[in-house]
Amino acid sequence: MRKEEIDLNTALELLLKSQITVKIYQIMYAKRIPKIKLAEIFGIPIEKVYDLMKGRLKTFTMDEYKIFLKKISLYNVRFID
């Protein structure tokens, strides 16, 4: 793999992580979820939530970002019978 390909892959991953972070942030504020509750939902320490909110994209793997997005999307969803 060439250096240019590695750099492109890294850039694309960081772009996707930043987009997921923005979506998490939007959902968090739309649902009025405090950061301490977000830590509980994600199962991570509050310090890691601060890292997430500050855009420290390399703190988490891409798989963790996907799990976080799924968990916050499903938080407080009511199913109708």
Summary of the structure (lengths in Angstrom):
residues: 81
radius of gyration: 14.5
end to end distance: 51.8
largest distance: 53.7
contacts: 187
relative contact order: 0.15
helix: 74%
strand: 0%
